[in-house]
Structure formats: structure tokens, C-alpha cells
Amino acid sequence: MDFNKIKESAKGYESKMTSFLRDLIAIPGESAEEEGVIKRIAEEMRALEFDKVEIDKMGNVLGYMGTGKTLIAYDGHIDTVGLGELSNWTFDPYEGYETETEIGGRGASDQLGGIVSATYGARIMKDLGLLSDKYTVLVTGTVQEEDCDGLCWQYIYNESEIKPEFVVITEPTNGNIYRGQRGRMEIRVEVKGVSCHGSAPERGDNAIYKMADILQEIRVLNDNLHYDPFLGKGTITVSQIFYNSPSRCAVADMCAISLDRRLTDGETYEMALEEVRNLPFAKKYNAEVTMYKYERPSWTGLIYPTDCYFPTWVIPEDAPATEAMVKAYEGMYGTPKVDKWTFSTNGVSIMGRYGIPCIGFGPGKEEEAHAPNEKTWKEDLVRCAAVYAAVPTLYCEER
């Protein structure tokens, strides 16, 4: 394999990748509102002469290159989070900015850059004759990940019956190769009380006071969760609080909280629910502990309900997909660091639910995700496109 030629080809596409990414940034595309972004990606894929481009009923865009038996996929979710407090931004999040080295805007790192590099990586394979009868490449621009990571791949796997041999996750990896992540789940805890007039609170039973006791137990629980040497510790934290009361002059008769629970290797959702249910004050106050369900329609109107459980996954260091990615990187850029994500990705379904190996490598940095003044780097787009172009051939050579 001529690694220098691949690097040169990727560098030659830098200006086009930059322009494509800036187009995507300029189109608002929060979860369930991604139609414009999806259609712009489909347009680019067709202009780059993908062999087949389609948009499925959920609204994901699927672009194919090649006709070989082995299916290798590159996944990039193309929805973004909201803008947050605009005063924290020093530039317009959708207009963005461009310098000689950087591209700024909402989604620049998380993770519109990933779909840009994957799309052009597939084109480089075609340019250099790397496509063979051994494999087909599928580039997916997937929706609703920020709302419900992995839901898009539940649909792709179950309804479209697309089952790649492995998937490259193009989320930002700080220039490293990532082979796993903690899972997560969303838990609701609710306690009941009895309302009364606020002038005589002793006549009622204040649900907020009950929850205050449970909150202290959850803080302690976080310090005592399971630890895994690679993925680190499981965590639990309160992310939202709700109440019900007849008025501001009455005792609250309901209080509920949402918990963000990160699951390290060896932890299950059943285990996590029972840990909360067994807290002394949760038992004393008959707290109802349940898992949230996601039922928001996609931009096409499709509702595909799922539990808010996102399994942990780890791929071995000596897995064929890991070795192919490392070899591709080494051939062009030296020895990579192989590590893990702090946050969650669509791998929770691809590998966590369905056992399809995932390996991560993507432009941008994790710390740019969901932050104001988000940016990515042009050299990352080029490096990722080059590595993506080399991976399938190296993988098939070892098979």
C-alpha cells in the first residue's frame, strides 16, 4: 500500500472538506431536526459518485462505495446539541469561522467533521483503486444520537437488517484510537407526599424533604461504585429535579429526580436500578425507581421506542479491527495512543447490543463537544480521511 499517495490524496481534498464542513455547520440540525443536514450530505455523496445513496425511513443517510462481500461501515452522527447561553460564544455558532488551521461552529468536533472525513475517505478509496471485490464501504450519517445514542443503529440493524463486519466510529478522539467506552442509563426516582397549607407544614408530608434524604445517599453511592482498570469507575449523578405542589403556599406532594448513571465494564442496568432501590431512604419512602423510555419522533415522523439504556462496550487490543486501524495510522503518522472515550457513542448499540466490533478514530477533541466556541482542525480532517481510506484494505489483507 502506498501510504504517501493516500496522504497526498487526502491533503488534496482539504479545501473541499473544509467547505463541506462549513456548509453542514451553517444548517441547524439538533436532534430530530436534521433534515437539512441529511439532504446536504446526500448531495455531497452523490457529487462524489458514491455507488448508492439512500435515506431510510428514520432519516439516516446511507452511502455505499464498492460491491465486495465484506461490509465495513463508518458511522458519524450528524445531529448536534443546542447552542446554550449565546453570551458564552465569541462568534456566531452557525456562521462559524475559518482560519488557516481551524474551523469553528456548532458541531465542528461533535461531530460533523467525522462524516466529512468518512465521506471523503471513501472517495479516496475510489480515486486510488483501493476498492476491491473483497469489501463494500458504507458511510452512515445518523440521527438523534445526542438525544438517544444508538437508537439510529437499532433501526438500521433491526429494520434495514444491515450488519457490517465492523464499524469505525468517527466521534472525536483527540488524535488517538479508541476501543471502548462506559455505557450509561437514565433513571427516574419519584417519591410521594401529602400536601397541606404552607402555614402549617406539620399537617402534610413533604416529598421534597424525603428526596433530600435520598439525594445524600446517591452522593455517597457514587463514591462506592465498581472500578474497571481500562474504562474506569462507574458514576451516578443527579441531572434534573421535578416537583408537584398545589401552590407556592403549599407542601409539595411529589418530588422526582433524573439520574445520569455511567456503567463501567461488568455493571448492568438491573444492577444499577437495584442499587438505587436498596438505598435505605429509598426503601423507607417507597421510592419508585424506573428507567426512562425514549419515544420522540425523528425528523421523518418515525417513532422507534427504546429504553434509555446504552450498554458498555470494549474491543480487544488484538482484535482485527483494532489492528487494522493501528496499522493504517502507523503507516502514515507514527505510533498512535490507543485509549477510550469519556462520553458515549453509537457503539452502545452497534457493539453493546449487537456485538458488531467498533473501533474509534475521528477528527476533533472530546473537550470541544457541547462546549461554546466549538472548533476542529483541518489537519484532523485530512488525517482521518487518509486513515479511513487505508483501513478496509489492511483489514481484508489479514483475513
Secondary structure, 3 states (H helix, E strand, C coil): CCHHHHHHHHHHCHHHHHHHHHHHHCCCCECCCCHHHHHHHHHHHHHCCCCEEEECCCCCEEEEECCCCEEEEEEEECCECCCCCHHHCCCCCCCCEECCCEEECCCHHHHHHHHHHHHHHHHHHHHCCCCCCCEEEEEEEECCCCCCCCHHHHHHHHCCCCCCCEEEECCCCCCCEECEECEEEEEEEEEECECCECCCHHHCECHHHHHHHHHHHHHHHHCCCCEECCCEECEEEEEEEEEECCCCCECCCEEEEEEEEEECCCCCHHHHHHHHHCCHHHHHCCCEEEECEECCCCCCCCCCCEECEECCEECCCCCHHHHHHHHHHHHHHCCCCEECCCCCCCHHHHCCCCCCCEEECCCCCHHHCCCCCCEEEHHHHHHHHHHHHHHHHHHHHCC
